[in-house]
Each structure stands twice: as structure tokens, then as C-alpha cells.
Amino acid sequence: MRGFLAMVERDYPDEIVRVREPVRRELDITSAVFELERAGRSPVVIFEKVDGFDMPVVTNLAGNRRLIAAALGVAPDALATTFRERVQDYRPVERVARAPWQELVFEGAEVDLTRLPIPVHFAVDAAPYITAGQVCARDPETGVDTTGFHRLMLKGRDRLGVSLHSRRRMYEFHRRAEARGGDLPAAITLGIHPIHYMGSMAYHYPPDIRKYEIIGGLFGEPYRVTSCGTADLEVPAGAEIVIEGRILADVREPEGPFSEFTGYASYRSTQNVFVAERVQMRRDALFHSVASGTASDHILISCIAREGEILNTLRRNLPNVVAVHVPTVTCGALMAIVKMKKTAEGQPQQAIMAALGTEFYCKCVIVVDEDVDIFDLGDVMWAVATRTRAERDLVFIPRAMGAVLDPTSDPIDNTVTKIGIDATKPQGADFAERLTIGDDQRARVRAFLATAGVRL
């Protein structure tokens, strides 16, 4: 995280904001991110003073496509393709004996999570929530570890509520540990690089591959990890804070509501409990928080990861797929837009089925021609409105697996009806010609408008 902050301060000084006056941990931190987004900005924000705490808070680390692209060394429009390529370039980890987060150690009665400046993000939240916590644990059967985001509700000095609602590997690891009659040893990492976020959200990879090997592929070099002691778990050497403990077996406690990525208060939870046994941190630790709700900080990285995962799947059978976009304004998960050079009828339907089969959170896929700007929702909806015939071009898939947190999913089995929209022009038929203005003409107009004092 510190390397990323240094890059932003050095190369993009306008994209970092330092708030030096005291703020409350209740509402102020995440509300500031939303206020900046309303003004069309998404800088990294550092709150240097939080009332009642002696630790700064860093937020909105991953809310800006330009900064994420810079961290990967690519252009913003190459993010999905870059993810698609690098996420398959697995790199063995580099193990280091010592890490900066080992400077301070608190164990037993000294563990006190209430001393951390954990924000209350929205008024509806049941308690302060750790949102940037990467939870790491091992499969009790294979020994392969994983890491990923799970919301963490502050319940006491050493107790966190946790929801494993994504139903992916961590959920299965806990289920397996519970079936064996034991807790699941786990570690929570705070203060990591946003490229780590991205790698942690990969989900189509062989079962013997570690997430850290995927993250190394994104960085283009081995990821540096250090053993934290709990069940010999390894965590990022560059972290700020590491919380070690266990996700309890056969214990369920109320957790939530919480302000989720859908823009709604979510009362749905797996109601698991994490008990902290040791906390290690840097002497000058920065507390990292992800702005919750529909903030780009919460969903942009998942958009990029999903774009790459869907593109990976589609390109295997449909090489004429050009690009994929998962918009942040549709919660960073629930809609995907596919651009393709259609060469035969039926290809958009193939793309729809493959995309929905790749990302089960997604419940709407729109396929458009290569002349449509998939990053411009106005252009996409123009294609839907002018190229779609409902009786022919809409595909419905009832009772499909959906996101637990989607408020439209069935409250008992979490299924939804998914929809695909073929917004491509019909193949082999005359179709209305699209109106266009050439680049030369646009440049000419911009030149004389600039002479007239108009800035575009």
C-alpha cells in the first residue's frame, strides 16, 4: 500500500487528498468519498486525525481506473485484457523472514480491536465495520490457502462478526473444518496494494494454485509473504496490520445490517464469528478502509476482475469478442456488456450463456456490435433501443444461482431469473446506417470552437 501511495503522490499529486482536521469515525470517512464522487472525482483520501484514535485512515485506494492502470503499467482501456493475461501467469511466492508489521505484537488480554479507527460507513450499519480486511485461511483437506474480502463487524475487543456469503472457497474451507469438528484458523490482513485486491478476486483457476501466485502474476514478480504463526499461514510482507485468530465452528451470531455494494442495507449473512488471538502491526500503522455501498472504492476492482474473467471465458470459444465491460453504476457485478464482431447468428446467445455461467453474480448480459462504446451506457442503451426485437432477442434463464446480497434474489434459495439481450444488428440483412462524425471533422470543429473560447 505504501508503494502505491508513493506512486500516486509522485506521479498523480492531484489524485491524493490529505484531510488534516479531525473527523469522526462515524459516517465522515465514507461520506467524504461519496461527496468527491458526486463532484466527479475519485482521489485517494488520507484522514490524518480521527477523533478518539491515534492512527490515520486511508480510503478510496481503488476507486480510480487511471491509478489502477498506472499501478499495472498499462492504459485504462487495457485493464481487462491485462488482467486476463496476467492472471494466468502464476508466480511462486517469495518468503521473507521478517516484515514491518511484526514491530508491535499484542496477544491475549492485550488484544483490543476497539482501539482501531474502524469506521461506521452508513447510519444503517449495525456497528463499525472492517471493510478492507483480506481474510486468509487454508483448505483443511488440501492445505492450499486462499485470501479474499469478507465484511467484518466489530463485536468486542477480540470478536468480529463475519459473513462468508460469496459461497466460494472460504465458505467451503469453513464448512470442511466444521465438518471435522474444528474451527478454521484464519488471519486478517489490513493495508495492502490494490493489485492484491484484484488478484484476490480471481476465481477461475486450478484448485492447487494459491491466490498469492495469481497476485504475483499481476505484479509480474513473486509476491513477498511472511508467516504470521497461526496454523503457519502466510500473509503479505508489506501489510500494515495482521489480526490472527479463528472462525469458530458451530457458532452463529447476528451480523448486520451492513451497507452493501447493491446500494441497499443488507440483512443477509452467514452469521459466522471470528475470534482474534493476536494482533501485529507496524509502529506507524495506517488503517486501511474501503468505502462501502456503491462507492467505486468498493466495486471498481471487482468490475475489472469480472471483465477479465468473462473475457477469458468468451475468448476460448468466441475469438471475435472484442471487449467486456462491467459498469460500476450497476453495482459492479449485476450487469455485463459484451462487444463483439458478429460473424454468425447465434453468437450473441452463446456469449450470453457463457458470461452468465462464468459470473453467477451477473444477472443481465447485453451484447452489442463493435461500433458501440461499451463504456458509454448512453451508447449501449441506444443499441438496445434501436437494434433489439424483444420477441427474438431476449433470453430468460429462470431459477439461476444469484448473489445472496441481491435484494431481488429469492430469500430462501437465492435464485433469480437472468436475462440476456442481443443488441446486435441482424446478420446478412440490410440495416439502417448509423450516423457518424469522422475524427477529422471533430478535430476541425474543436479547433474553431477553441478559437471562440469554448473548452472541450
N, C-alpha and C positions, 0 to 999 in steps of 0.2 A: 504493500500500500504506500509506503514512504517513497519508493522509487516512482510510482505513478504520480504522487503528489509533486515530487520534484520535477517530473517531466512537464506537468501542467503549469507549474509556476515558471519554469524556464521558457517553454515554447508557446504557451497559451495563457499568458498572465490575465487576460480579460475573462478567463473561464474559471477563476477561483475567487471566492468571496470569503473574507475573514470578518466575522462578527465579533467585535471586541467588547461590546456592552453586555452585561449579564442577561441571560434569558432563562425562562423556566423550562424544566424538562417536560412539563405538561403542555402539550399542543404546540408550543412555539417552534420547535425544531422542524417538524414535518410541515407545519403550516407555512413556514418560510419557503420551503421548496415549492409548494403549490403556488404561492404568490409569485415567485420567479417564473414558473411555467406559464402563468396567466399573462405575464409580460413577454412571453416568447423566449425566455432564457432558461438554460439548464446548467449552471456552473456547479463545480464542487463547492460545498459550503463548510467552513470550519467555525464552530462556535467555541470561542476560546474560554468563555466563562459560563458555567451552568450553575444556577443558584443551588447551594447546598452540596456541591461536589467540587472536587479539585482536579478533575480530568476533562480535557477538551472533548468535544464530539465532532466527528467528521461525518457528513452525509452527502447524498447525491453524487456519490463516486461514479456511478454507472448510468447517469441519466442523459448522456450526450454522445450521439453516434460518432461525431467528429473525434472526440477524445478516445473512445474505444478503438476506432480505426487507427488513430495515431499510435496507440499502445501496441497494436499489431503490425504497425508499419505499412498500412495499406490505405487506399482511398475508401471513404464511407460506403460507396456503392459496391465495393468488393467484399464487404464483411461476410455475407452468407457464403459466397464461394470460398473465401479464405477459411472459414470455419469448416466447411465441407471437406476441404483438402487436408487441413492440418489435424483435424480431429481423428483422422485415421493413421497419423504418423506417431505411433506410440513410442515414448521415450522412457527408459528405465530411470528411476529416481536417483538422486544423489543424496546420500545420507551424511548428515553432518552431526558431530558430537554435541556441540553447544549452539544455543540460539539466544538471541537477545531477550526473548520472552521468559527466560529462566532466571532473570535478575531478581525478581521478587517471588517468593513462594508462600502461600497461605494454605494451611492444612487443618483438618479437624475443626475445632471451635473457632479458629481464625477465619474460616471461610465465611464471607458475608457479601452476598451478591447485591444486597441493598445499597452498598457503597458505590456501585457502578451507576453512572448517569443514564440509566435506561429510560428512553422517552415513553411518554404516553402520546400516541400518534393522533388519535381522534377521540372525541368525547365519549364515543360508544365503547371504546376499548375497556375490557374488564380490569385491566391492570397495566403497568408498564410492560412493554414487550421488547425483547431482544429480536431484532429482525435480520441482522447481518451475521447471525451465528451459523457457521458451517459445522454440521454435526458429522463426526467421523466414527465409524464402527466397522467391525469385521463380521463376515458371514460365519456363524458358529459351525457350519458344516465344511466349508471350503477354505476358510481363513483369508479369503480375498476381501479387502476393505473397500469402502465407498465413502463419499463425502457429498453433502448437499445441504440446501437450505431447508429449515423447518422452523416454524414460528415457536417462540419460547416465552411463555407468560411467567412473570415474576410472582412466585407464591410465598417466598420467605427467604431467609438468609442462605439456605442451601437447597432450595426446592424450586423447580421450574415445571410448569405445565408444558407439554409438547404435543403437537398434532402431526401424525405421520400420514396425512390424508392423501398424499400423492400416490400412495399404494404401490410404490416402486421398490427399489432394493432395500432401503432402510426399514420399511414396513415389514418386508419379508424376513430380514435378519432378526428383527424383534420377535416376529411370530415363531421363528425357528428356535430362538433362545427360550422363549416362553414355553414352547412345546417340550423342551428339555428340562423345564423346571427351574430355569435360572434367569437372572437379569441380563441385560445386554450392556456390556462395558462400552462407554462412548466418551468422546471428547468434543468440546465445542470450541471452535476457533473463531476469534474476532480480529478484524483488521488485516484483510488480505487483498491482493491485487484483483481488480475487476476481471482480468483474463482468467483468474482462478474461478470466479463466478461462472464464466462462460463454459469452461471445461466441466465444471460440476454439473451442468445441466444437460450434458450429453447422455443419451440413454440407449442408443443402438450400437452396442459394442459387445465383443465376446465376453463370456462370464468370467474368464480368467484374467481379464485386463483390469488394472487398477485405474480409478479416476485420476490419480496423480500422474499416471503415464499418459493419459489423454491431455491433461493440463500441460505437461511437458511438451507435447506435440504442438500445442497452440503457441507456446513461448519459443519453440524451436530449439530447446535445450533441456537437459534433465532438470526436473523440478526438485528443489532442495527441501528435504524434510528432516525432522528430528523426532526421536522417540520421546513421548511425554510420560511414559511409565505405566499408564493404565492399560492393562492387557497388551502391553507392547505396541500400542497404537502409535502411528506416525502422523505428525501434523506439519503444516508449513513452517519452515525455519524462520520465515520473515513475518510471522504473525505478531500482533500486539498483545493479545490476551488468550490464554488457553484455560478452559474450565473442564476438569476431568471428573468423571462420575459414572453413573449407571442409569439406564432407562429400566424402570422396575418392571418385573413380571407380575401379571395378575393384579395390577393396581390401576384403577381408573378413577380420575377425579375430574370435576367440571373444569373446562378450559374454554375461554372465550366469553363473550363475543370479541371479534377482532376485525379491524378494518382491512378487508382483503382486496386482492387485485381486481376483482369484479366491480369495485366501486360500491359494494354493499357491506354491511356488517354481517359477518359470518358466525353463526352459532354451531356450525357443524365441525366436529372434531373427533379424533380417535381417543382423546382424553388420556393420553399417556403421561407419565411423570418421570422427570429426570432429577436425580439427587446428586448434588455436587460434593465431591470429596476433597478436591484440591484445586486451587487457582494459582496460575503462574502468569506473570506479566512483566513487560518492560518497566523500568523505573519511571520513565516519562511516557507511559502508555497513552495512546489516543483511542477513545472509544468510537468504534465504527457503528453507524446505524443506517439502515436502509429506509428511506421514506416509504410509508405503506400506502394502501389504497391504490389508485390508478396512477400514481407518480411514475414517471419514466424510470426513476432510480429503481423502482420495484419490478418493472416489467420489460425494460428495453433489452437487457441481456437475454432474457428468455425469448424475446422476439427473434433476436439474431440466431440463437441456438436452434430454435424451431425452424427458422428459414433454412438453415444449413442441413438439419436432419431431413426435412421434407425434400429439399433439393437433392440430397444424397439418394433417397429412395426413388424419386421420379427419374433421375438421370440413368438409373440402371436399365430401365425398360423404355424410357421415352427421351432419347438424347436430344430431341428437338425442344425440350423445355428450356426456356431462356433464363428465367429467374423466378424467385418466390419472395413474397413479402408478407410478413405477419404484422399488421399495424398495432401500434401501442394504443390507439384510440378504441380498439375493440378488445381491450384488456390483455393484450399481448399473448393471447392464446386461442381465443374463441373463433377467429376467422383467419383464413389464409387465402392469398391471391396468387395465382399461378399464371405466368406469362409463357406462351408457347407459340412456335411456328407450326401451326396445324397443317399436317400433310395428308390426313385422312379423317373421315368422320369416325367418331367413337373415341378418339384420343383424349378429348377433354373429360369424358366419362371415366376413362382409365386413370387419368390424373386425379380426378376427384376421389375415386376409391382408394388409390394408393396414398394420397395425402391424409385422408381420414383414418386409414389403417396405420399410418406412421405416428400420428399425434392424436391421442384419444381426447385431449382437452379440446381440440378443434371441433367445432360443430357446423361450420359453414365454409365451403371452399368455392371460390369464384375463379373460373378460368377465362383468360382474355387473350386476344391476339397480340402479336409483337409490336403493334403500333400504339399500344396503350401504356401509359406511365403508371405502373403499379404502386408507386409511392405517392401518387396523387389520387386520393379517394374520389375526387370530383370526376376525374377521367375514367376511373373504374366504374362508377355508378352511371356515367354516360354510356359506357359499353353495355352495362346490364340493361339500361332503359331502351337502347336502340338496337341491340343485337340478340336479345333473348325472347324466345317464344315460350311462354310458360308451359303449355301442354307438351312441348317437345324437349325443352332444355333444362327442366328442373328435375333433380334426382332426390328422392327422400329415402332415408335409411332409419326406420323406426327402431326403438329399443336398443340403441347403440350405447356402448360404455361412454359415459361422460365424466366431467370433472365434478368431484364431490362438492366443491365450493360454488359451482354454477347454480344460481338460485332457481333456474328453470329445470334442473335435473330432478328426477324422481326422488323424493325424500327417503324412500326405503331402499331402492336398488341403484340409485344414481344414474339411471339410463336417460337418454334424450333422443329425440328424433333429429337426425342430422340432415343437412341439405347441401346439395351441390348445384351450382349454377353455371351452365355453359353459356358464356357471353362472347363466344367467338362467332365470326361470320360463317355462314354455311359454305361448305366446300363445293367447288365445281358449279357455282351458280353466280349469276350477275348480282352484285350487291351495290347499294348506294356508295358513292365515292366520298371519302372523308375530306372535309375541308382542312387545308393545311396552309401555314405561312412558312416559307423557307427561311433558313438561317441567314442567308444574305439579306433578305428583306427585313428580318428582325434587326439585324445589325444596322441597316440603313436608318430604320425608324428610331432606334435607340440613339444614334448619333445626332439626328436633328432635334430629338426631344431633350437631349443633354444640352444642346446649344440654347434651347428655350428655358433651361434652368430646371428641368424635370429629372430627378434622380430615380433610377430604377434598380 
